[in-house]
């Protein structure tokens, strides 16, 4: 409900200078929050083996070249399975093999905006909800791939606004979907986007609850999940770098808010809620300064 009200206010009053100043300050902090997540999760995901570090590097390269996020996720996962099995055979036979990922695919050509249809919107968020693994911030990558690049329903600044609102409001980062749904297609868009993003999680939880013990014992499943994790983090890193161009627009945003905020988050683990509030204040004070 809170996100829906904020979405309505953003659509109705989003061009007011006061609100523009607040978002001007909050957007760079969002970049810092995602960087903090990468800083904490990256080493944990790749410390198991050098193979996962290699996979992460390959996934970053593929994402930077414009390969579809789903292709990066699935490709890294299956390549991790193949590489893990190859290395296991090498250890048994005493042979040495060097395994590295190959970045494949090419970016699709930019197209025109796809007309908004509620069914398409719902299914898009169902797909995104079913594909988000690891940190919720991986959502960032899929939202950009589908809503900005493929369907052209949002611009990068609008996407960053949505993620910023998701940081300000209580609840999981997935509430960003409610805001985006409202911006795209009003109240019904907000309802369908919210249901769509959460539905796969409930279904998958019910289905996998009885299988989790077997999955944990499977070497193949473990390799698949390792590949998913490092690919997810790679997508987060590349998309954060790409979208940062829309947030870090000048010296005050870059130096005062983004850099200082990131250091406070990583070094002193400052509560992100207070940091967002402080950044909003700084943004409101500096937004209208001459540049």
N, C-alpha and C positions, 0 to 999 in steps of 0.2 A: 504493500500500500504506500509506504513512504517513497519508494523509488518511483511509483506511478505518479504521485503528486509532484515530485521533483521533475519528472519527465514532462508533465503538463506545463509546469512553470517554465521549463527550459524552452519548450516549443513556443509558449506564449510570450515570454519576456526575455528570451535568450540573447537578444541583441542589445539589451540595456548595458551601458558602460560598466555599471557596478558589478553585474554578473560576469561580464567579460573579464574584468580584473581578477575576480576570484578564480575563475577557471585558468586564467593566465598563470596564476601562482600554483594551482594544484597540479596542472599537467606535468610539469617537470618532476614533481614529487612522485607521480605515478611511475615515471621512468626509473627513479631511484628505488622505489619499492620492488619493481621487477628485477632490477640489478641485484638488490639484496637477496632476493629469492634465488637467483642464479648463483650468487656467491656462496650461499649456504648449501644448495642442492647439488651443484655441479661436482664438487670433489667427492661427495658421498656416492653419486651415481657412477663415477668413473674410477673409483679407487679399487674396484674389484679386479681389474686387469687392464693392461695397456691396450688390449683389443677394443675396449669400450671407448677409450680416448681417441683411438683411430676412427671408430665409427662416428663419434661425435664430430670430429673434424670433417669427415666426409659428408655428414648430414648438414653441417653449416655451409659447406661449399655448395651443395645441391640447393639448399634453401636460398642462398644468395644469388644463385643463377636463375631462380624463379621456378624451380620444380615445385609442383603442387604439394601442399603440406601433407595430404594423405599419402601420396607416393613416397615422400620422405620417411614418414612413420613406418609404413608397411615395408618399404625397401630396407631400411635400417634393421628392422626386426628380423626379417628373413635372412638378411646377410649375416646378422649376429649368430643366428642358429647354424648356418652353414659354416661360418668361421669357427664357432665353438666346437662343432663336430670334427672339423678338419684338424684343429689343434689337439683335440683329444686323441685322434688317430696318430698324430705326429708324436705325441708323448709316448704312446704305446709302442710305436715302431722305432722310436729314437731318431726320426727324421725331423728336420727343421723346415718350417714353412713360414713364409711371410704373407700375411693376409691383410688386404686393405680394401676399403670400400671404393666403389666407382660411382661418381656422381653422374646420373643419367637423366635424360629428359631435358626439355626446353620450356621456357616460359611461354604461356599461351598469349596470343595477340590480344591487345586491349580491345574490348568490344563496347557496344553501346549499352546504356542502362537497361536492365530487364524490368518490364512493368511489374509492380508489386501485386502479388496475388496472395491472399491469406494462406491458402494451402501450401504454396511454395515457401512462404515465410515459416510456417509451422514445420514442414519437412526439413528445411535448412537447419533450424535449431535442433530438431531431433537428431540429425546427422552430426552436428557439432557436439551435442551432448553425449553421443555414443562414442565419439572419437577422442575426447579430452582425457588424457592419461596424466598421472603424476600431479604436478602442481596445477591449481586452477588457473594460473596465469598462462598456461598453454592455450587457454581459450582465446587469448589475444591473437595468436597466430591464425587460428581457424576463422575468427571473425573477420580479420583482415583479408584472408584468402577468398572467403565467400562473399562478404558484404561490400568490400571495397573493390577488390580486383575482378571478381567474376560477375557479380550481379550489379555492381555500381549503385547500390542503394545508399551508401554512405561515403563521405569523403574521409581522409585520414584524420583531419581535425575533429570531425564529428565522432569518429571511433574513439579518439583520445578523450573527448568530452565524456563519452559513455563510460569508459574505464575509470576516469576520474570520479564520476558520480558513484560508481560502484565502490570506490575506496572511501568515499565520504559517508555513505549510508551503512547502517548495520546489516549483518547477514553475510552470506557467502559471496564470493566474487561473481558467481553466476547471476546475481541479481542485475548485473549489467545487461543481461538479455531483456529484462523487463523495460529498462530505459530505451534500449535500441528498438524494441518492438513498438513502443509508443511513438518514437520519433518517426519510424518508417510508416506505420499504419494505424496510429491512434490507439484507443483503448483495447479494441479487439486484437490488434497487433501485439500489444503488451501482454495480454492474457495468453495468446497462442505461443508467443516466444518463450514465456516463462514455463508453461506446461511442456513445451518441446524440449527445452534445455535440461529440465529435471527428469523427464519421463525415462530416458534410457538408463539413468543411474538406478532408479527404483527397480526396473525390470532386470537389469544385470545383477543387482544385489540378490534378488530372489533366486535367479537362475544359478549363480555361482556359489552361493552359500554352501550348498551341499557338495560342491566339487572342489572347494578351496584346498582341502587336505591333499587330494590327488595332484592338483596343480603344483603345489609346493614341492612335491617329490619328483616332478618331471623336469629333467635337464633341459628338454626342448622348450617347455613353457617358461622356465626360468630365463633361458637365453632370449626368448621372444620378449619377455617383459623388460629385460635389461636393455634390449635394443630400442624398445618403445620409450623407455625413460631417457636415454641419452639423446634420442632423436627429438623428443619433446623439449628438452632443455636447449638443444640446438635451434629449434624453431623459435623458442622464446628469445634467444639471444639475437637472432637475425631480425626478427620482426621488431624487437625493441629498438635496435639500431636504425631500422627504416622509419619507424613512426616517430622516433626522437627528433627527426628533422622538422616535424610539425609542431613540436613542443618547445624545442630549444631554439628560439627564434632570434634572440639577441643576448647581449652581455648580462643584463640583470637575471634573466631566466636561467642562463647557463651557469653563471658563477655563483650568484647569491642563493638560488633555490636548488637547482639540480645537483651541483657539486657538493655544496654544504649538506644538503639533505641526504645524499647518498653516503657521505662520510659519517653523519650522525647515525644513520640506520645500521651501517656495517660495523663501525667501531664501537659505538656506545649503545647500540640497540634501542634507540629512542622509540617510544610507542608511535606507530605510524599515524594514529588518529591525531595526536598532538602536533605531529609534524605537518600533516595536511592542513590543520587549522592555522598553524603559523605561516605556512606557505601561502594560504589564501589571503592572510592579512598582508604579507609582503607583496603579493600580486596586486591587491587592491591599491596599495600605496605607490607602487612603482609602475603600474600599467600605463598611466598617462604621462609619465616623465618623458622629456625629449630624448630621442635616441639618434 
